[in-house]
Amino acid sequence: MKSNWLRRIIGGLSFTTALFVFQACYGTPQDFGADLYLEGEVKAKTTGLPIKGINVAVPDSKQYVITDESGRFGFYTNSSQNIRIVFEDTDAFENGSFKSKDTIVSGLTDHLYLKIHLEEK
């Protein structure tokens, strides 16, 4: 009985040590960069109605998001002096067909709200 108790203690300590070593080697990622929350809405230029299914991308960081039912989007990206943002229609058949828009934004803080109007093809 005494050896069973001792075996459980040693097993528990071994498991705890293994977890500690794993965390020390592969720990949680550290993000020391400045983040920018990029959000906004995409609407049709002619009608002013929101557009669902527009791909909003920051190509330099390979981040993107698709606009929702109300044409809204939002995501975090790395902040820099100039950020290139691309708006592309991904479901041309569902909501009509819209021209892509490529824009560069500068003078950024930690939050940016964009109102984008896309032209129909």
N, C-alpha and C positions, 0 to 999 in steps of 0.2 A: 504494500500500500504506500509505503514511504517513497519507493522508486517511481511509482506512477505519479505521485504528486510532484516530485522533483522533475520528472520528464515533461510534465505540463508547463512548469515554470521555465525550463530551459527552452522548450519549443516556443513559448510565447515571447521570450526575450529574443530568440533567433528571428522570429517573424517580424518583431518590432524593429530590430536592427536592419533587416533586409529592406523594410519600408523606408527607414531613415536614409540608407545608402541610395536607394532609388530616387528619393526626393532630392537629395543633395546633388546627384549627378544630372537628373533630368528636370529638376524643379519647375516651378511655374514660370512662364515666360515673362520677362521684364520689358515693359514698354516705356521708354524714356522720351519718346518723341512727342511733339505737340500734336494733339488731335483737333480736327475740325469737324463739326457736325454740319453736314450739307443736307439741306432739305428744301422742298419747294413744291411747285405744282406746274403741270404742263397742260396747256389748253390749245385748242385749234384757233388759228389766227382769224379765220373768217367768221366762225360761229361763237367763239368764246367758250365752247363746251369743253369740259375736261376730257383728256385722252388717256384711256387705259392701255397698258401694254407697251409703253415707250421704255426702251432700255436707256437708263441714265448711267454713264460710265465715266470713271477717271482712269484713262488708259495707262498712265504712268504707274499707278499702284495696282492695276489689274482688278479694280473693284467696280461692281455694278449692282444696280437694283432695277426692278421693273415697276413702273407706276401702277397704282391700285385703281379701283373703280372710280375714284374721284380725281384721278390724275396726279395724286400726291406721291412723293417719294421722300426718303430720309435715310442717311447712313453716315457713319464716321469714316474719315479718311485722314491720311497724314497731311499736316499743314505745311505749306511752303509759300514762297513769295507769289508764285503764279501757279494756278491749277487749271489744267485743260479738262473740260467737261464736254462729253459727246452725248447727244440725244439722237437715238435711232428708233425708227418704227420697226417693231419686231413681229407684229401681227397685222400686216397690211390688209388682209382680207376681212378681219373682224370689225375694225373701227375706221376703216378708210385707209388711205395711203398718204403718209406725210413725209416731207423732205427731212433729211438729217440736218442737225444743227451742231456745229462745233464752236465752242466758245472758250476763251481764256479769261479767268477771273484773277484779279490781283488785289493787293491791299486787304488781306484777310485777317480776321480775328479768330475766335474759337467757334463762331456760329455764322452760317451763311444761309439766307433764304432767297431762293430764285423763283421768279415768275417767268416762265418760258412760253412763248407762242410759236407753234410750228405751222408752216404753210402746207397746204395740201399739194400733192403732186399733180 
